[in-house]
Amino acid sequence: MTPEEFRRLRDNRTQSCERIDDYQSASVAIIAGKCAETEDGQMMIITASSLFARFCHKIDVLVPDAICLLRPYGKGKQLHEVIRKEVLSADPWAELGLGEQLQSNHTYVLQIGGTVTGNLIPDFSIDSNGWVACASQGAVNFNCNHSISNLVGAAQAAIIGVTDGFKVATSQPGKARVSRAHFSTFYCRLLDDTHDEAPALATGMPISLGNLFVVGAGAVGSNILHFLKFFPISDTSVTVIDHDTVDYSNLNRCLAFGYNDVGISKSAATATMLSDCGVSATAFTGRFDQYMECHKLDADIIVPVANEYQVRWAIQNNLPPLMLQASTGRAWTVNVGRHIPVRDFCLSCSFPEVSDAHMACGSGTISDSPDKEADAALPFVSPWAAILVVAELAKLQFAGYPFSKSRLSVETYGPLHTVEHFQGQKLQSCICAGMSEALFHKIRGKTRFADLSFSPTSVGHH
């Protein structure tokens, strides 16, 4: 296979929009200083490097080398070694400048973690402060504190930076870009500065989820599992259900998959990834209805992120426990939903149509001329949806959950001014309308997060 053939297969849906394929030849520089020695900084650098490599192949990562501190990569690995592995997994033919500049000119320069001395002028700057992702055009020092690491905020910052880079590489208008933003992944809202009042997600704080079912290991689901592997997961067993195999087009937007995963079952690939990080994980290669033919639904929490074979309707008909779901919209939108049984609207209320979705996740509309639009795969939208679900999973560890309304919508195309919260409404014709506390207690009352269903004022979990 040639590099050109690989990128044609990987990017076939992004290239459905005419005259934007120049983004493949865009050259990107990632620059960072001392933050490369911190967990947050490394999370931003590695996430941005891997995501950029999924749509452009000329990347200079100009950061100091250091011992990699992130859990999935084991002890003793060097940061440069990890970056090289991640980038070349995404694109084996990438032109990677690591610690040295290969490209004479750059389409886009992303600064991470504060002011960096050198000859390159940043187009965009990112940093993180706890749960807060910070982003701005130009060279900005946010003066963030990385003494207490929070990889959720760090990953979100990287995704915002790559989103902006994609907009520049595809010649989107200036109004599509973020000017400056501070986004709290805890409260899922924009802030005036880099601080929120959220409790600290301390380094090493275990995330305990019981029996976690992830239904769908595609664009959103695989990225959820990818981000989960960075956290100390305890007292948790993960079941991954998906019927499909990895193909080249998945590499465009799925951080969990690399070139060598093509042709492998998605459920097996992601379960193995988690197992390699010490997380108990089981794969079921098949549809959800096929799983239910031979298994009981012994889940404490379900993440339903599949959209084929009427799977949402099938899950809801099994009277599920707590669910957290995310989807992506054609207008570059990210949608996140929480479904606490009895209290919240359900999955069928969110997606009342029984018919299958017409497009896969991670799609949006790209304007390639003043009078023409096309649907295309967007490399960053699915990771954006995924990190917000991971934030919800982490927040379950704190007393007082939930901390927001049941639905969230983020428009990623514009300046990030549109972040909407609203309480989803139950449909009177839906199966959930007849779900009482007594019935839920009888069926799912022993699940780990069942207490959330019994009283609007209940907090925390067992």
N, C-alpha and C positions, 0 to 999 in steps of 0.2 A: 504494500500500500504506500502511496506517495503522500507527502504532507498535504498536497492540494486535495487529494481524494478524501483523506481523513477529515479535513475541515469542511468539505462539501457535505459529507454525511453527518457530521456533528452539527453543523449550522444550517441544515436544510430548511428549518422552519424560521430561523431568524432571517435568512436570505429570501424568504417569500416576499419581502418588501424590496422592490427594485431600487437600485442605485444607493443602497446603504452598505454594500459589501466592502467598502473601503475600510470599515472598522477593523477588518481582519489584519490590515497592514498598519494600523495605528500602533505607535510605540508609546509605552507607558513607563514611567519611572516612579518607584516607591522609595521615599527617603524617610529615614528615622534616625534618631540619636540615642540617648541614654535609655529611652523607654524600651529599646530592644532587649534590655536586661531584665524586664519585668514580665509577669504573666500576661497582664493586659496588653502591653505593647506587642508581645509575641503573638497573641491571639489576633490582634488587628493586622499585623504584618502577614502572617500565614494565611488568614482568611482572605485578605485582599489579593495576595499573590495568586492563590488558587482560583479565585473568582475571575480575576483579570485573564488568567491563562485559558479560560473557557470561552473567550471570544476574541482575544488578540494574542499574537505569538511573539511579539517583540517587547520584552519586559526586562527592565533593569531594576533590581532590588538592591538599593544602596543603603544598607544598614550594617551596623557593627555585628560581628559574629559574637556569640555568647552561648553558654550552656542553655539548652532548651529546657524550660521549666514545665511545659504542658504535659499532662498525664498520658495522653495516648502514645507519645513518642518514646517513652521509657527513659531510663536514667542514662546520662552520659552523652546523649546526642547533642550535636552542635546545631544552632539555629540555621546556619546556612545549609547544612546537610538536610534538614527537614524541609526547608523551602524548596530546595532542588527536587527532592522526592515528590512533593506535592505538585509543583508546576509541571514536571515531566510526566507525572501520572495523568494530569489533565490534558497535556499535549506533548507527546514524546519528541516532537520536532520543534518545540519552542526555542526561540533565541533568547536565552536567559543570561543576563549580566548580573552576577551575584557578587556584590562587594566592589565591582568595577563596572564602569559605564561602557556598554557596547554600542549603544545607539548615539549618533551624533546630535540628533534632534528628537524631541519627544512631543507627541501629540498632547500628552497629559502628564502632569506631575502631581502625585499625591503625597502630601506631608503627613506623617503620623507622629503624634505624641509631643508636639511642641517644636519650637524653632530649630531648624537644622542649618548649620553653616555649610556653605558650598556655593557652587556656581548655578545650581538649578533653582529656578523661581517657581514655587508651588502654584498650581492652579486651584488647589483645594486642600484644606487641612481637616484632619479628624483627630479626635482623642476621646477618652471615656473617663468618667468620674463615677465609680460605683455603677448604679443602674443607668446612668445618664450617658447617652451617646451625643457627642459634640461634633459639629460640622460647620464649616464656613468656607466660602470662596477666599482665595488668596492665602497668604502666609499668616497664620494666627497661632498664638500660644495661649491655650485655654487654662494653663496652670492647674492641671488636674492632679489629683493625688492617687498614686498607684500603690500606696502602702498596704491597702486592703483590696485584694483583687476581686473583680466581678466580671467574669467572662461573657455574661449576657450583654452588658453595656458595650464591652469591647467588640464583640462580634457585630452588634447592631451598627456601631460606628463604621466598621470596615464595609458593611453592606451599603451604607449610605454613601461612602466614598466611591465605591465601585459603581453604584447607580449613577452618580454624577459623571464618572468617567465614561460610562456607556453613552450618556446623553451627548457628551462632547464628541466622542468618536463617531456617533451617528448623525452629527450636525443638527441636533435638536435646537430649537430657538432658545434664547436666553431666558425666557419666561418659564421654561421647563426645569430650570436648575434651582437648587437650594442656594439661597444667599447666605443665611446663617440660621442654625437651629440647634436647640438643646432638647433632646427627646428622651423622656424617662420611660424606660422599658418596664418599670414597676407599675406606674400609674397610667402608662400608655397615653401620655399627653406631652405637649410642648411646654417648656419652661422658659422663664426669662433669663436664667443663668444656669450654671453647671451643677447646681445642687438641688436635690429633692429631699424629702423627709423620710424616705423609705428605710426600713431596717437593712442592715448590712448582710450581704450574702458572703460571709467570711470564707476565706480560702480554707478548703478542707471540710467545710460544712457539708455533711452527707445529705443527699436528696433521696428520700424514701418514698416509693410510690406503690408498693405492693405488686399486684399482678397488673402490669401495664400491657394493653393490647394496642398495637399500631396496625390499623387496617389500611393498607396501601403504602407501598415503599417506592412511590414514584417521586415526582419533583418535590412535593412538600414533605411527604413522609420520610424519604431517605435523608433529607436535610435535617429534619427533627432528630433522627437517630444519630446523624453525624455530630450535631452540636451536643447531644446528650453525653457522648463519649468523653467529653472534656471535664465532666463533673464527677465527684465521688459518689457514685450510685450505690446505695446499700439497701438491704431488705427489699429488693426489687427483682422481679422476673419479667422479662420482656418477651412477648410473643409478636412476631412480625408475620402478617398475612398478606400475600400478594401472589398473583397468578403469572406475572409477566417476567421476562428476562431483560437484562440491561442491553440497550442498543446504543449506537454511536450518538444519536440525538440526545440521550440522557446526559451525556458528558457536558453538554452545553450549560446545564443549570443544576446538576446534582453533585454537591461536594463529596458525597460518600462514594462516588463511583469514579474509577479511573479506566484508562485504556485497557488494562488487563482484565477488567471485570466484564467486558462486552461478551454477551452470550451466556452469562451466569444468571441464575435465578436472583431477582432483586431481593427477595426475602432471605435467601441464603447468604448473599453478599453482605447485607446489613447486619444480620444476626452474627455472622462470623466477625465482622468489624467490632461489634460490641463485646463478643466473647473474648477477643484478643485484648480488650481493655479491662477485662475482669468482671464484666457484667453478665449475669445469667440471661441468656437469650436463646429463643427457639424459633426456627423458621417453619412456616407452613406455606408450601408452594401450591397455591390454588385460590379459589374465590372464597369469600366469607361464607356463602351459603354451603359450599362444599366442606368448609371447616366445621360448620354447625351440624352437618350430617353425622359426624363421628366424634364431636367433642362437646363438652358443656362450656357455657360462657362464664367462666370463673374469673372474670376481670374485676379489678377494683376501679380501674379507670380505662376508658377507651379513647383513642385518638383516631377518629374516622376521617381519613384523608384520601379515600378512593372515590371515584365518581362514575364507575362503570357497573353494568349488570344490576342496576337498581339497588346497589349495596347500601346506600343510606337508608332506604325504606326497610331493607332486610334487617339492618342493625336495630333500628328503632322498634320494629315489631318484636324483637327479643327483650323488650323492656330493659334497656341497658342501665348501668350505673352512671356515675359522673362521666361526662365526655367533654373534651376540648378539641375543637376542630378549626381548621383554617383552609381558606381557598383563595384563589387569585382571580381577578376580574380582567376583562378585556381593556379597561381604561387605566391600566397600570396600577390597579388597586389591590390591596391586601385586606382580606376580611378574616377576622378571628371571632369564633363563637364559643361561649361556655354554656354547657347544658347541665345544670344541677336538676336532677329529677324532682318533680313536684313543683319546685320553685320557678325554674326557668322554662322558656319555650324549648322544644325538642329539635332533633335533627330533621325530622320530616317537616316541621314548621319552617325551618330555614330553607329547605330545598323541597318544596311541595311537588315539583314536577317529578314524575316517575321515570320519564324518558332519560336516556343517558346524555351526559354533557357532550356538546359537539366538538369541543377542543380539550386538549390536555391542559394540565396546570402550567403556570408560568408563562402565560401568553398575554400579549397586549397589542395595542394598535400603535404602529409607527408611521409617522407622516414623512413621506419621502419626496413630496412635492406639495405646492400650495393647495392642490385640488385632488390629492390622492392619498388614501390611507391603506394600510394592509395589516393583517394580523401576523404577528411574529413572536417567536419565543424570546423571552427576556431573561437573561442569565441570573439576574439578581432578585426577581420578585418572589420566587419560591423560597430561597434562603431567608428573605425578609419575613415571610409568613411563618417559616419554621422557627426562627429565633423568638418570635413573639409567643408561640406555643410553648417553647422551652422555658420562657420567662414565667408563664402560667404554672408550669409544672414545678418550677423552683419556688414560686410564691405559695404553693400549697403547704410549704413547710412552716409558714408563719401564721400565728394566731390572728384572726380577723379576716381570713379569706372568705369571700372574694373582696377585691379592692377596687372594682370597677363594674360598670354595667355589663350585661351579658353579651353585647356585640360591639365590635370595634371595626372601623373601616379607615384605612390609611391610603391616601392618594399619593403615590410615589412619583408621579410625572411632574408635578409642579414644584413650587418652593417649599413643600411640606407644611403648608398652612392648613390643609384639610385632614384633620384627625377627628373622626366622629365617634361618639359613644352613644349607644341607645339600648334600651331594654327591649329585647325581642318579644313579640306577642305570640301567645299560643293561638293556634287555629282551633276553633270549636269543633271542626270536623276531624281533627287529628286524634290519634290513639292516646296522646299524652293528656288530652283534656279529661279523660276519665281516670287518670292516675292519682290516687289518693295517698296520703301518708301511710295509712294502714296497709294498702296494697303494696306500696313500695317497701315498707318494712318487712312484709312477709317474703317478698321476692329477693330484694337486694339489701336488706337491713344489716347484714353482716359484712358488707363491703367496707373497705377502709375509710372512705369519705362519705359514708351514708349519713352521718350527723348533719352534713350540710343541707340535707333535704328536709329535715324535720322542723326547722324553725328559721324564719328570716333573720333572726338575731344570733343564730348559732355561729360559732367561730371555730377555726382550726379543724383538727381531725384527731382521730384516735392516736 
